[in-house]
């Protein structure tokens, strides 16, 4: 088997995998946590993040991203993570395509819901996010810049029945 130069391996590893999770974090009262992107102030969203490796289980990705982006340890706060068995394939926004390999234009996003107790604390990584807020679900959906994120939030009442 021919060897691959280290620089090529290193470069390939730096690209994001075009498969991600969207985690709608909410309280039983349907207050939704939104976080503001540091690289695009004014862009509010739920927790999102790509798989770190191709064989990473989706629920592991969701738990990791929630902890990295919000400081919320799901087990410690008594949260309930649910895979909604729903995914969306969408065109990656041009501003973020450089993060993916050459020619990669689409991402598949898998949706999860996370119920946490009201008053759950949030601790952001300032390199990724500037601010956070808990909003009533309809208001949160209106605030999201991503249509798939807004659609997921609008499903909350039906998902919790």
C-alpha positions as CSV (number, residue, x, y, z in Angstrom):
1,X,0.0,0.0,0.0
2,X,1.5,3.4,-1.0
3,X,2.2,5.7,1.9
4,X,0.5,9.1,2.1
5,X,2.6,12.2,2.8
6,X,2.0,13.5,6.3
7,X,1.1,16.9,4.9
8,X,-1.7,15.4,2.8
9,X,-3.0,13.4,5.8
10,X,-2.9,16.5,8.0
11,X,-4.7,18.6,5.4
12,X,-7.4,16.0,4.9
13,X,-8.0,15.8,8.7
14,X,-8.5,19.5,8.9
15,X,-11.7,19.4,6.8
16,X,-15.0,19.1,8.5
17,X,-17.1,16.0,7.9
18,X,-20.3,17.0,6.1
19,X,-22.5,15.3,8.6
20,X,-23.7,17.1,11.7
21,X,-26.1,17.3,14.6
22,X,-28.6,20.0,15.6
23,X,-29.6,19.8,19.2
24,X,-32.6,21.8,20.3
25,X,-32.1,22.4,24.0
26,X,-35.3,23.3,25.9
27,X,-37.0,23.2,29.3
28,X,-40.2,21.3,30.0
29,X,-41.9,24.8,29.8
30,X,-40.7,25.0,26.2
31,X,-38.1,27.7,26.7
32,X,-35.4,27.2,24.1
33,X,-31.7,28.0,24.4
34,X,-30.2,30.0,21.6
35,X,-26.6,30.9,21.2
36,X,-25.1,33.7,19.1
37,X,-22.3,32.8,16.7
38,X,-19.0,34.6,17.3
39,X,-18.0,34.5,13.6
40,X,-21.3,36.0,12.6
41,X,-22.8,38.3,15.3
42,X,-26.6,38.4,15.0
43,X,-26.8,34.8,13.9
44,X,-28.7,32.9,16.6
45,X,-29.0,29.1,16.6
46,X,-29.3,25.9,18.6
47,X,-26.2,23.8,19.3
48,X,-24.8,22.4,16.0
49,X,-21.6,20.5,15.2
50,X,-20.0,18.1,12.9
51,X,-18.9,14.5,13.6
52,X,-15.3,14.4,14.7
53,X,-14.8,11.1,12.9
54,X,-16.8,9.1,10.4
55,X,-17.6,6.3,13.0
56,X,-18.6,8.7,15.8
57,X,-22.1,7.8,17.0
58,X,-24.6,10.6,16.5
59,X,-25.7,10.7,20.1
60,X,-22.0,11.0,21.1
61,X,-21.6,13.9,18.7
62,X,-24.7,15.6,20.3
63,X,-23.4,15.1,23.8
64,X,-20.0,16.4,22.9
65,X,-21.2,19.4,21.1
66,X,-23.7,20.4,23.9
67,X,-20.8,20.2,26.4
68,X,-18.3,22.1,24.2
69,X,-20.7,24.8,23.1
70,X,-22.8,25.4,26.3
71,X,-20.9,23.7,29.2
72,X,-24.0,21.6,29.9
73,X,-23.2,18.1,31.0
74,X,-26.3,16.2,30.1
75,X,-25.9,13.5,32.7
76,X,-25.0,16.0,35.5
77,X,-28.0,18.2,35.0
78,X,-30.4,15.2,34.5
79,X,-31.1,16.1,30.9
80,X,-33.0,13.8,28.5
81,X,-31.4,13.6,25.0
82,X,-33.7,12.2,22.3
83,X,-32.9,11.4,18.7
84,X,-35.8,12.7,16.6
85,X,-34.9,10.3,13.8
86,X,-35.1,13.2,11.5
87,X,-32.4,14.6,9.1
88,X,-32.1,17.4,6.6
89,X,-29.7,17.7,3.7
90,X,-29.0,21.3,2.9
91,X,-26.5,23.3,0.8
92,X,-23.7,24.6,3.0
93,X,-23.7,28.4,3.2
94,X,-20.9,29.7,0.9
95,X,-19.3,31.6,3.8
96,X,-18.5,28.2,5.5
97,X,-17.7,26.0,2.6
98,X,-13.9,26.5,3.0
99,X,-14.2,24.3,6.2
100,X,-15.1,21.3,4.0
101,X,-13.2,19.4,1.4
102,X,-12.9,20.5,-2.2
103,X,-16.3,20.2,-3.9
104,X,-18.3,19.5,-0.8
105,X,-21.5,21.5,-1.2
106,X,-24.0,19.7,1.1
107,X,-24.3,18.7,4.7
108,X,-26.6,16.2,6.4
109,X,-27.9,17.4,9.7
110,X,-29.5,15.0,12.3
111,X,-31.9,16.5,14.8
112,X,-32.0,15.8,18.5
113,X,-34.0,17.3,21.3
114,X,-32.6,17.9,24.8
115,X,-34.8,18.6,27.8
116,X,-33.1,20.2,30.7
117,X,-34.4,21.6,34.0
118,X,-35.4,25.3,34.0
119,X,-32.6,27.5,35.2
120,X,-29.9,25.3,33.7
121,X,-26.7,27.3,33.6
122,X,-24.8,28.0,30.4
123,X,-21.1,28.6,29.9
124,X,-20.1,29.5,26.4
125,X,-16.7,29.1,24.6
126,X,-16.1,32.7,23.6
127,X,-14.2,31.6,20.4
128,X,-17.5,30.1,19.2
129,X,-20.4,32.1,20.7
130,X,-20.9,35.6,22.1
131,X,-24.2,35.3,24.0
132,X,-27.0,33.0,25.0
133,X,-30.6,33.4,25.9
134,X,-33.6,31.3,26.8
135,X,-36.7,32.2,24.8
136,X,-40.3,30.9,24.4
137,X,-40.3,28.4,21.6
138,X,-42.1,30.5,19.0
139,X,-39.8,33.5,19.6
140,X,-36.8,31.2,19.4
141,X,-37.9,29.9,16.1
142,X,-38.3,33.4,14.7
143,X,-34.8,34.4,16.0
144,X,-33.0,31.5,14.2
145,X,-31.1,32.3,11.0
146,X,-31.3,28.7,9.9
147,X,-34.6,27.5,8.4
148,X,-34.0,23.9,9.5
149,X,-33.3,25.0,13.0
150,X,-36.5,27.1,13.1
151,X,-38.5,24.2,11.7
152,X,-37.1,21.9,14.4
153,X,-38.0,24.3,17.2
154,X,-41.6,24.7,15.8
155,X,-41.9,20.9,16.2
156,X,-41.3,21.0,20.0
157,X,-44.9,21.0,21.3
158,X,-45.7,18.0,19.0
159,X,-42.5,16.1,20.0
160,X,-43.2,16.4,23.7
161,X,-46.8,15.0,23.6
